[in-house]
């Protein structure tokens, strides 16, 4: 219905704006030229480090174009997964409804980014680019020493985190509300539709990581 379309556009634009603002904050307040020196000074000379930093700054705008494309693509696929799960269970829900549910749940992933930003800005002020990339609050990765893990295990351990579980519950709650069912049914839809897709995505990322770093 028109109301849902308006809500979906509002949610999507709000998500894009907030994500872009966080990306800008990370780029200009955390990943500074000094941090580049701190990260690469053992392997590169200052001239090469300056070139890397200037190159990133010059083409930073590309990442801001990628943000809306990625968010739209990701939430479209998740909506599709939920639709397939519902159809297999002989239930119907408008695609705009599942898309709205996915967009609403997506906001939970902004919280760990805010935590990560505050952590490095105010607490762990001596850090490298790798530290920023690998840190994910309340994730399974925090239970291990990253240097002792193979590189292809880092992403799955990052992915298994409290915010991901909350995301499942928000998706399930959205399904529950939209269909006037109990929460158990919403969880069933999420586990039969979204979770298999998530596992396939993790396996894909692990495969890419191994392909790019065959020695790990």
C-alpha positions in Angstrom: 0.0 0.0 0.0 1.2 3.7 -0.4 1.8 4.0 3.3 4.2 1.0 3.2 6.0 2.5 0.2 6.5 5.7 2.0 7.8 3.9 5.1 10.2 1.8 3.1 11.7 4.9 1.3 12.0 6.7 4.7 13.7 3.7 6.3 16.0 3.1 3.4 17.0 6.8 3.1 17.5 7.0 6.9 19.7 3.9 6.8 21.8 5.2 3.9 22.3 8.6 5.6 23.3 7.1 9.0 25.6 4.5 7.4 27.2 7.2 5.2 27.7 9.5 8.2 29.4 6.7 10.2 31.6 5.9 7.2 32.6 9.5 7.0 33.4 9.6 10.7 35.5 6.5 10.5 37.4 7.8 7.5 38.1 11.3 8.8 38.4 10.8 12.6 39.8 7.3 12.9 41.7 6.4 9.7 43.8 9.5 9.6 47.2 9.9 8.0 48.9 9.3 11.3 47.1 5.9 11.6 48.4 5.0 8.2 51.9 5.7 9.3 51.3 3.7 12.5 49.9 0.8 10.4 52.5 0.6 7.6 55.7 2.2 8.9 57.4 -1.2 9.3 56.8 -2.2 5.7 56.7 1.0 3.6 58.5 4.3 3.4 56.8 7.5 4.2 56.4 8.5 0.5 54.6 5.3 -0.3 52.4 5.6 2.8 51.4 9.2 1.7 50.6 7.8 -1.7 48.3 5.2 -0.2 46.5 7.7 2.0 46.1 10.2 -0.8 44.8 7.5 -3.1 42.2 6.5 -0.5 41.2 10.1 0.0 40.9 10.8 -3.7 38.6 7.9 -4.4 36.7 7.9 -1.1 33.5 9.0 -2.9 33.2 5.6 -4.5 32.5 4.0 -1.1 29.6 6.4 -0.6 28.1 5.3 -3.9 28.5 1.7 -2.9 26.6 2.1 0.5 23.1 2.6 -1.0 23.7 -0.1 -3.6 24.8 -2.6 -1.0 22.0 -1.8 1.5 19.4 -2.0 -1.3 20.8 -5.3 -2.6 21.3 -6.9 0.8 17.8 -6.1 2.0 16.2 -7.1 -1.3 17.9 -10.5 -1.0 16.9 -10.9 2.7 13.3 -10.0 1.8 13.4 -12.6 -1.0 14.7 -15.3 1.4 11.8 -14.5 3.8 9.3 -14.6 0.9 10.6 -18.1 -0.1 10.3 -19.4 3.4 6.8 -18.0 3.7 5.7 -19.5 0.4 7.1 -22.9 1.3 5.0 -22.7 4.5 1.9 -21.8 2.5 1.8 -18.2 3.8 1.7 -15.0 1.8 3.1 -11.5 2.7 3.6 -8.6 0.4 7.2 -8.1 -0.7 7.0 -4.5 0.5 6.2 -5.8 4.0 9.1 -8.2 4.1 11.3 -5.4 2.7 10.2 -3.1 5.5 10.9 -5.7 8.1 14.4 -6.3 6.7 15.1 -2.5 6.6 13.9 -2.1 10.2 16.0 -4.9 11.5 19.1 -3.6 9.6 19.3 -0.6 12.0 20.6 -2.9 14.7 23.9 -3.2 12.8 24.5 0.5 13.3 25.0 -0.1 17.0 28.2 -2.1 16.8 29.6 0.5 14.4 28.9 3.2 16.9 30.5 1.2 19.7 33.5 0.4 17.5 33.9 4.1 16.6 33.7 5.2 20.2 36.1 2.5 21.3 38.9 3.6 19.1 38.2 7.3 19.4 38.1 7.5 23.2 39.6 4.3 24.7 42.0 2.4 22.5 43.7 5.4 20.9 46.9 3.5 19.8 45.7 1.3 17.0 46.2 0.3 13.4 43.9 -0.1 10.4 43.8 -3.9 11.0 42.7 -3.3 14.6 39.8 -1.3 13.4 38.9 -3.8 10.7 39.0 -6.8 13.0 37.3 -5.4 16.1 33.6 -6.3 16.4 32.0 -5.8 19.8 30.2 -8.7 21.5 31.3 -11.2 18.9 32.8 -14.6 19.1 36.1 -13.2 17.8 36.7 -11.5 21.1 37.1 -15.0 22.7 40.2 -15.6 20.7 43.5 -14.0 19.9 43.2 -12.9 16.3 46.9 -13.5 15.6 46.3 -17.2 16.4 43.4 -17.6 14.0 43.6 -18.4 10.3 42.5 -15.4 8.3 39.5 -17.2 6.8 38.0 -17.8 10.3 37.9 -14.1 11.3 34.8 -13.2 9.3 32.6 -16.1 10.6 33.7 -15.3 14.2 32.9 -11.7 13.6 29.5 -12.6 12.2 28.5 -14.7 15.2 27.7 -11.8 17.6 25.0 -10.5 19.9 23.8 -8.0 17.3 23.3 -10.7 14.7 21.1 -12.7 17.2 19.1 -9.5 17.9 18.7 -9.1 14.1 17.1 -12.5 13.9 14.7 -11.7 16.7 13.7 -8.4 15.1 13.1 -10.2 11.8 11.0 -12.8 13.6 9.1 -10.1 15.5 8.3 -8.3 12.2 7.0 -11.5 10.7 5.0 -12.2 13.8 3.4 -8.8 13.7 2.7 -8.7 10.0 1.0 -12.1 10.0 -0.5 -11.9 13.5 1.3 -15.1 14.5 3.3 -16.0 17.6 7.1 -15.3 17.8 7.9 -19.0 17.4 6.5 -18.9 13.9 8.5 -15.8 13.1 11.7 -17.5 14.3 10.8 -20.6 12.2 10.5 -18.4 9.1 13.9 -16.7 9.8 15.7 -20.0 10.5 14.3 -21.6 7.3 14.8 -18.6 5.1 17.5 -16.2 6.3 19.9 -18.5 8.2 20.7 -20.8 5.2 21.4 -17.8 3.1 23.7 -16.4 5.8 25.6 -19.7 6.1 26.1 -19.7 2.3 27.3 -16.1 2.4 29.8 -16.9 5.2 31.1 -19.9 3.2 31.5 -17.7 0.1 33.5 -15.1 2.1 35.7 -17.8 3.6 36.3 -19.2 0.1 37.3 -15.8 -1.2 39.6 -15.2 1.7 41.3 -18.6 1.2 41.6 -17.9 -2.6 43.3 -14.5 -1.9 45.5 -15.8 0.9 46.2 -19.5 -0.1 49.0 -19.7 2.5 46.5 -19.3 5.5 
